[in-house]
Each structure stands twice: as C-alpha cells, then as structure tokens.
Amino acid sequence: MSSFSRLLRHFGDTRSISKGMVLHAKIIISGMPRDIYTNNHLLSMYVKFDRIVDARKVFDEMPERNVISWTALISGYSQVGMAGKALDCFSLMINDGLEPNYYTFVSSVSACASLGDGRAGRAVHGRTYRSGVDFSTPICNSLINMYGKCGLLKSAQLVFDVMSEPNLISWTSLLSSYSQQGENLESLKVFVLSRRVGARTNEFACASVLSACAELEDLKVGMQIHCLVVKCALEFDKFVETGLISVYTKCGDLNLAGQVFSEVNHSNVAAWTSLIGGYVQQGKRGKAIDLFLRLHSSGIRPSERTFSSVLGAFADAEFIEVGKQLHALIIKMGCTSFIPVGNAVLDFYSKCGLLQESFRTFEDMNEHDIVSWNSLISGLFGSGQYVDAIELLKDMLFQGYKPNLYSYSIILSICSNIPATEWGKQTHCCIIKPRFDSNVVVGSSLIDMYAKSGILSAARKVFDNLTSKNLVSWNTMLAGYAQHGFPREALEIYKMMLRDDIKPNDVTFIGVLSACAHAGLVKEGLYYYNSMLTDHDIAPRMEHLASIVNLLARKGETRRAYEFIRSFPMESSKVVWRCLLSGCKTHRDLVLGRLAADKILSIDPDDTSAHIMLSNIYAEAKMWDETAQLRKIMKEKAMKKDTGCSWTELKNKVYSFSASHSTKFEGIDLTEVLNRLTLHLLDAGYFPDALF
C-alpha cells in the first residue's frame, strides 16, 4: 500500500484529478484492505482537488480515523468556504476524544475568521492554549486575522504583542484588521512601527495602508506610501493600483488619480471602477460617464461594483434616459441579482423622483438589505411624502430590519421637516443605545432636528458632545441660531469655526448673513460678505445676494439694496426682488416697491404674493384706484393666497391644520380656541398689520 500512498500524494500535489480518480478505482477493484495511511492520502488528495463531497465520502467509509483524518477534512471544508461544516467537524473530533494538532487549530481558527464568529474563535483559542501546542507564528497569525475579522481588535493586538518575532504576515494581518474595522489611524501607526523595526512590506500591507489613507483623506501620507510602492516595485499589483487611485480621488486630486490610471494595466477593472467612483464623489458626473463608456467600448466586462459606482452619476434629470439605458444593460448582463447593484438602481430612481420605478425595482429584487429600504424611504422623503415614508419605515422595522446610521439620519430628517419633536427625542434615545450619537452624520441630523424644532439648547448640547465635527455640523448649528433669531450666538459659532481652523463654505455664509439680517447688523453683514469674497475666495450665490438685500431693506435702506442688486453680475431671481419688495412695504417706499413687484411679475406673472404685497403698498399710500385694479386682476386670474398650514404633535401623532380644514377636532371647537388666543395676543399689545 505504500506505493499507492506515494502515487496518491503525487497526484494530489500535481492536481492530476483524472489519474487520481483512476488510481482510487483500481484500489477499490483490487479488493485490498486499505490502511489508515492510504485512506488519509486518498482523503487529502480529494481535499487538494476541492472535491469536498468525495473527500467526505472517503472519510465516512474509513473504519479507523486519526487526528490527520479529521484535520484534512476540517482543512478541506475551510478551504472551500464551508466554515460551519469545518467547525462541526472540529467539535465531533473533540467528542471522539482526539486531541487536535497544530494544523487542526490553524484550520479551525481560519473557519472562525470566515464566519466572523468571535465566540467560537475564543473557544478554539482557549482550547489551543490548554492543549500545550506551541504558539508558533502561523497560529498567532491565524488568531490575529480571526480576531480582526470579528472586530475584536484588542484581542488581536494582545496576540500580536506576545509574539517574540512577528513576521511580515503578522504585521500585515494586524494593520489590515485595523483598516477593515475602520480604525484607520491605528492602521497607519502599525505600519509606521513596522517600518521602524525594519519589517519588510508587501503588496497586501501597502493596499491596506492606502485604504486607511483614503478613508482619512490624508494626501500627504498617501503620497509617501506611493513613493514606497515605487521603491519596492509594487506599483503594478492590481490591489495597490486601485488603492492609489482611491487615495487620490478621495483626497480630491483627480489629476494624480488619472495619472496613476494611465500607467496601470487597463485590464484591471477595479482600477476603472475606483476612478469612476472618484469622479462621481467629486461631482464630475460627465467624466464618470465618459470613462464608463470608454470601459464598455474597450470590451472589458464591467463588474457589479462598476455598475454600482457609475449609477451615482445619473442621479440628475439631465441623465435620466441614459440611466435607464444603463439599467437595461445591467439586466442584459445578468447583474441584477447582486444586491449592491439593485440598491444603486433603486437609489438612482429615488433621487430622480421616479418613485414608481423605484418601487418596481424594489419588488423585482430577490432579496433586500437595510440599504434597499433606506433608498426607498429616502426617495419618499425627498419627494415630500412624509406619511408614506413613515409607513414604509414601520414596514421595515416590522420585518425585522435593524436601522443603521443612515436609517436614523433619514428618520431624524423626517422629524425635522414635519416637525415631530417627541418622535425625534425617542429616536435620539434609540441612537444613544448603540452609541451612534458620536457619529458625525447622525450627530449633525440630531442638531438639525432639534434646531428646526426650536429646541436650541438640546441642539447645542449634541453639538458640544460631538467628538469630531465636520463642516455640516458647524453649519447646521450656525443656521439653527440664525433662523430662530439668535444672531450673536450664530456669529459666535462662526468665530469658533475660524479658531478651530474649519474652512467655511458658501452655506456657512448664508447662515452668517441671515444672522446679521435678523439683528439688523448692516455693517457686520457687509463685512462678512466682503470677507467671503476676498478672504475665502467664495463666489457669491443668489442666496447671498438675497441675504444682503434683505439686511439692507429691513433697515430701511431700500435704495442701497436696489443699487446692490444692480451691481450683482447675475440676473436676480424673484426671491431677491421679493426681499426688496418686503422692505419697501415695511418702509413705504412706493417707487422701488412698484419696481420690485414689476420685476417679480416679469419673471412669474402669476406670483400671488407679489400682487398682495403691491396691493398693500397701494392701500397704505391711499392709492385706492390702483388697489382696486390690482384686486380685479387677481379676481380675474382666480388668484388666492396659499393656504397656511400648521402642525402639532399630540400623543406621538402629528396633526396638521389649515384654514380650509374642519373647525372641529375631537369634539373641540377650534374657532373658539383661536378667538381666545387672539384676545390674549391683543391684550399683550399685538396688532396685525396685514391689510389684505
């Protein structure tokens, strides 16, 4: 039988499947009894062929098994991705009274890593320790990898720290673990330490550390790693190529990303995908689409991730038809079963407001994940269908899907826009439990929800407790103060931004100028406007013009506001002219008021508010003929003021009210309540100034 054993080992090593199976047949035909050594070689041969079913059949027919038999089967299951089966065999082996060896533990730990089962991994680790097996470098490396994939980074670090001589795989496993779990700064620290102690580097270490640089948007370190990659001749590895492109695109340097792309092997579809994704992230939608068309015409088959990336470029009315064509190509290429692709299609239709197509795509998907639900709910929210969004959210929770960071961000946005303060507070409690409140995206949504609900003290508390703040956090807090008439606090937030070296953007200055307008700070408002142009090199938008016009007109400087409009290089919108018209109404500037109203009506002849404000200006100037003429025009055009609507929240339910609704609510006469409130207002000294 020794000759059979040698041949079986040879055929397994050379992967000669047909010869190995022929030899197995001859052994069976010969009728010779097989000893445990021959059976183990036969089992190992099928494992090397990845024919795990045949390997299991050989194993089940073995009259006698030893630790090598079990280890070969466990290793086979682990290699073909059947990690659960591998661990089942490990348990059965223990129950049979056999003591695992070095190779058994390595295969079992690898199976735990594949499953992400930290509890089972700890049990195998403990068993290894009690068995007295030497904790050699390969076992430690397997443990580091397993703990990293299970998110148990402290355990991974402890295993690494007790190693006497960590090798290249040890260092790479540890820094990859930190990178995969989002601890990117720690990943960089491990890499720097490995260089200091003289450890070599490889393509896997470089790819992991480049991923960390991309997530941190650290261009300087990314470029240093690029130099190291070239020095070590690793620049042609496909994972390193993709990592370099990802670093430069995430850091906003698309020129360098394009340069790296031009030097790589263009058969690497991951490199194409990374650059396309970079263009989409930086708002270069046209370039992303052009690059995808180049990829498609080159004959290289796009991957599922390529489709997921490029679909983000089509979320605009300009590209809807092209996006639909891409959806057809996805169906034609059979990529719809890939969940991220289905989610990307769903997101495309949702962002374009094509909700019918969104629901059809959702129904056509074989399976959904939390991203699918988020995209659909976000589409309803973006279209202003808040009630439907809430109902869909309830369906999602009822079906057992656990909200993630983005889910909570959508819920808080709904609470902000309705508003539903109590529901928002309950959501805040749900966020605190999994510690999502420290996330900057969720934190910014919480600030926005409390600010729009007028609970600025709670908004400020969330803001102050954020461990890391981004520009959105600062802008949201600033805008909250400005909208609710707290200009001093808003401007203090702006000064804190500058002290913390946060670079303001155009949205920041909309909040700053709005705060100045609320407080009537003309001098300060003009100073901040000029600072935006000269100190921060930000081109003014129509919103900035409207804020300055509003600031000047509110203070009665209507002529100066008009001259400011005339000096603006762009054609002014009706919002700008309405700010001037409002100021003219307040300060009884008939001439400029008529001019502003004419400008608004030239843009939108059916603008009801312009007719009403101009009618009030005429009435205050006792120009009754003009007032009557304007009201006659409105009557002929059947113009009416838009019905005002208010919300209130009672017992976790949101109720809306408008002048057109019934005056009865749960047996209460609302007209009587309103009359009492009006009397209280009059007693407090308030007199309405509306004439229309």
Buried (B, 14 or more C-beta within 10 A) or exposed (E): BEEBBEBBBBBBEEEBBEBBBEBBEEBEEEEEEBBBBBBBBBBBBBBBBEBBEBBBEBBEEBEEBEBBBBBBBBBBBBBBEBBBBBBBBBEEBBEEEBEBBBBBBBBBBBBBBBBEBBEBBBBBBEBBEEBEBEBEBBBBBBBBBBBBBBBBBEBBBEBBEEBEEBBBBBBBBBBBBBBBBEBBEBBBBBBEEBBEEEBEBBBBBBBBBBBBBBBBEBBEBBBEBBEBBEEBEBBEBBBBBBBBBBBBBBBBBBEBBBEBBEEBEBEBBBBBBBBBBBBBBBEBBEBBBBBBEEBBEEEBEBBBBBBBBBBBBBBEEEBBEBBBEBBEEBEEEEBBEBBBBBBBBBBBBBBBEBBEBBBEBBEEBEEBBBBBBBBBBBBBBBBEBBEBBBEBBEEBEEEEBEBBBBBBBBBBBBBBBBBBBBBBBBBBEEBEEEEBBEBBBBBBBBBBBBBBBBBBEBBBEBBEEBEEBBBBBBBBBBBBBBBBEBBEBBBBBBEBBEEEEBEBBBBBBBBBBBBBBBBBBBEBBBEBBEBBEEEBEBEBBBBBBBBBBBBBBBBBBBEBBBEBBEEBEEEBBBBBBBBBBBBBBBBEBBEBBBBBBBBBBEBEEEBBBBBBBBBBBBBBEEBEEBBEEBBEEBEEEEBEEEEEEEEEBEEEEBEEBEEEEEEEBEEEEEEEEEEEEEEEEEEEEEEEEEEE
